[in-house]
Amino acid sequence: MDKKICVIGGGKWGQNHIKTLYQLGNLSGIVEANAERLNELLKIYPVEGFTELEQALERDFDGFTVAVPAPLHYEVAKKIIESGKSVLVEKPMTLSAETSAELVQLAEKNGVQLMVGHVLLFHPAIRKIKEIIDSGELGNLYYLYSNRLNLGTVRTEENVFWSFAPHDISVLDYFVGHPAEKIVSKGSKFLQENVYDVTITQLDYPNNVHAHIFVSWLHPFKEQRLVVIGSKGMVSFDDATAEKEIKFYDKRIDFEKGIPVKVENPTKIISYEQKQPLTEELKYFIEHLDKKIEIADGRSGLEVVKVLEEAEKKIQEG
Ligand SMILES: NC(=O)c1ccc[n+]([C@@H]2O[C@H](COP(=O)([O-])OP(=O)(O)OC[C@H]3O[C@@H](n4cnc5c(N)ncnc54)[C@H](O)[C@@H]3O)[C@@H](O)[C@H]2O)c1
């Protein structure tokens, strides 16, 4: 593939963009504000390097990925879009629904693609579960939940919901095929005065579909569990286990003569392709530099930010 991509921000996560794009043969530039860090990266990846975005915008790159700290997403993405180039912005898209909506409109006006780094939407297990849901095997969707629990990484500027939940919101919206309509959220803080460590958020979707997201960085073990419950069957997946199995539970409650009866058949393990989500995400972005983005597009990124904002409001209200 001959598309030339420039990565903005070569920190902890940005270096994964850099490495993956290099492996794909599409890495052509790196913008890293820290000159020392930039030089280290250029020793490993011999591409064009810049300390300022403006220098890179003068070159002929086909697209940009943005992995700078979240408070800078808006201004960096805006400059790229205004220069007429397509961009993949890391999650969360921006820190407010207002600025996210502005980026969506700006991208449409400038005829460029805007994608958000909701990498789980490119996880082969998530794709497989979506396939199972869409095939009707689970029947009508009833309830979904996502637990993202671990000890650390504790942030000092953003709460655990902003830090962990963008992925969960994006996955639940993707599974349901619609953004949530109502949000209720509660948070608890222990470690710092103004930063919530544990939050539990309930989301109501159309057609009586409900969900919750439970996130914590103050938890004795790692769990990244997703459960989907339907009228005919149920599915679970935990990305934190060694096996990373998708389990299909042939279980449901039937009513016989008005009495609820448990139906339980053997549980099946569902196989799925082994692929790197970030590689799939970046390949998708490159393939859609000039085509409409359908997965993790700007509009779905905006819906995620709306939920983050609404949940934050509810958490603060107590
Ligand atoms: N999709 C995911 O799973 C995932 C995982 C981790 C982080 N992230 C996101 O990636 C982003 C970066 O996170 P991180 O952990 O790598 O942060 P980081 O602080 O490790 O790295 C940010 C880098 O950006 C550089 N930088 C800052 N301002 C810049 C500018 N104007 N131009 C160029 N470079 C600049 C910094 O020098 C630093 O090297 C965040 O938005 C975070 O939410 C996404």
The ligand as an SDF file (V2000), in Angstrom:
LIG
                    3D

 44 48  0  0  0  0  0  0  0  0999 V2000
   -6.9550    3.2870   21.9660 N   0  0  0  0  0  0  0  0  0  0  0  0
   -6.3980    2.9160   23.0880 C   0  0  0  0  0  0  0  0  0  0  0  0
   -6.5520    1.7810   23.5420 O   0  0  0  0  0  0  0  0  0  0  0  0
   -5.5230    3.8800   23.8410 C   0  0  0  0  0  0  0  0  0  0  0  0
   -4.6460    3.3970   24.8180 C   0  0  0  0  0  0  0  0  0  0  0  0
   -3.8500    4.3240   25.4900 C   0  0  0  0  0  0  0  0  0  0  0  0
   -3.9490    5.6680   25.2030 C   0  0  0  0  0  0  0  0  0  0  0  0
   -4.8190    6.0980   24.2500 N   0  0  0  0  0  0  0  0  0  0  0  0
   -4.9230    7.5510   23.9200 C   0  0  0  0  0  0  0  0  0  0  0  0
   -3.7530    7.9360   23.2440 O   0  0  0  0  0  0  0  0  0  0  0  0
   -3.4390    9.2840   23.5620 C   0  0  0  0  0  0  0  0  0  0  0  0
   -1.9860    9.3810   24.0280 C   0  0  0  0  0  0  0  0  0  0  0  0
   -1.8300    8.6390   25.2160 O   0  0  0  0  0  0  0  0  0  0  0  0
   -0.3790    8.2170   25.7440 P   0  0  0  0  0  0  0  0  0  0  0  0
   -0.6180    7.3350   26.9020 O   0  0  0  0  0  0  0  0  0  0  0  0
    0.4480    7.7430   24.6010 O   0  0  0  0  0  0  0  0  0  0  0  0
    0.1790    9.6460   26.2470 O   0  0  0  0  0  0  0  0  0  0  0  0
    1.7020   10.0590   26.4320 P   0  0  0  0  0  0  0  0  0  0  0  0
    1.7010   11.2350   27.3350 O   0  0  0  0  0  0  0  0  0  0  0  0
    2.5390    8.8580   26.7660 O   0  0  0  0  0  0  0  0  0  0  0  0
    2.1560   10.5240   24.9780 O   0  0  0  0  0  0  0  0  0  0  0  0
    1.7570   11.7220   24.3640 C   0  0  0  0  0  0  0  0  0  0  0  0
    2.9130   12.1890   23.4890 C   0  0  0  0  0  0  0  0  0  0  0  0
    2.4650   13.3110   22.7260 O   0  0  0  0  0  0  0  0  0  0  0  0
    3.5140   14.2590   22.6880 C   0  0  0  0  0  0  0  0  0  0  0  0
    2.9300   15.5640   22.3930 N   0  0  0  0  0  0  0  0  0  0  0  0
    2.2700   16.3880   23.2410 C   0  0  0  0  0  0  0  0  0  0  0  0
    1.8210   17.4760   22.5610 N   0  0  0  0  0  0  0  0  0  0  0  0
    2.1810   17.3110   21.2750 C   0  0  0  0  0  0  0  0  0  0  0  0
    1.9840   18.0830   20.1090 C   0  0  0  0  0  0  0  0  0  0  0  0
    1.3020   19.2280   20.1240 N   0  0  0  0  0  0  0  0  0  0  0  0
    2.5150   17.6310   18.9440 N   0  0  0  0  0  0  0  0  0  0  0  0
    3.2030   16.4680   18.9200 C   0  0  0  0  0  0  0  0  0  0  0  0
    3.4300   15.6970   20.0050 N   0  0  0  0  0  0  0  0  0  0  0  0
    2.9030   16.1090   21.1600 C   0  0  0  0  0  0  0  0  0  0  0  0
    4.1730   14.1650   24.0540 C   0  0  0  0  0  0  0  0  0  0  0  0
    5.4990   14.6740   24.0230 O   0  0  0  0  0  0  0  0  0  0  0  0
    4.1350   12.6560   24.2920 C   0  0  0  0  0  0  0  0  0  0  0  0
    5.2820   11.9970   23.8150 O   0  0  0  0  0  0  0  0  0  0  0  0
   -4.4480    9.7230   24.6180 C   0  0  0  0  0  0  0  0  0  0  0  0
   -5.4740   10.4400   24.0090 O   0  0  0  0  0  0  0  0  0  0  0  0
   -5.0050    8.4250   25.1610 C   0  0  0  0  0  0  0  0  0  0  0  0
   -6.3390    8.5500   25.5920 O   0  0  0  0  0  0  0  0  0  0  0  0
   -5.5900    5.2330   23.5580 C   0  0  0  0  0  0  0  0  0  0  0  0
  1  2  1  0
  2  3  2  0
  2  4  1  0
  4  5  1  0
  4 44  2  0
  5  6  2  0
  6  7  1  0
  7  8  2  0
  8  9  1  0
  8 44  1  0
  9 10  1  0
  9 42  1  0
 10 11  1  0
 11 12  1  0
 11 40  1  0
 12 13  1  0
 13 14  1  0
 14 15  2  0
 14 16  1  0
 14 17  1  0
 17 18  1  0
 18 19  2  0
 18 20  1  0
 18 21  1  0
 21 22  1  0
 22 23  1  0
 23 24  1  0
 23 38  1  0
 24 25  1  0
 25 26  1  0
 25 36  1  0
 26 27  1  0
 26 35  1  0
 27 28  2  0
 28 29  1  0
 29 30  1  0
 29 35  2  0
 30 31  1  0
 30 32  2  0
 32 33  1  0
 33 34  2  0
 34 35  1  0
 36 37  1  0
 36 38  1  0
 38 39  1  0
 40 41  1  0
 40 42  1  0
 42 43  1  0
M  CHG  2   8   1  16  -1
M  END
$$$$
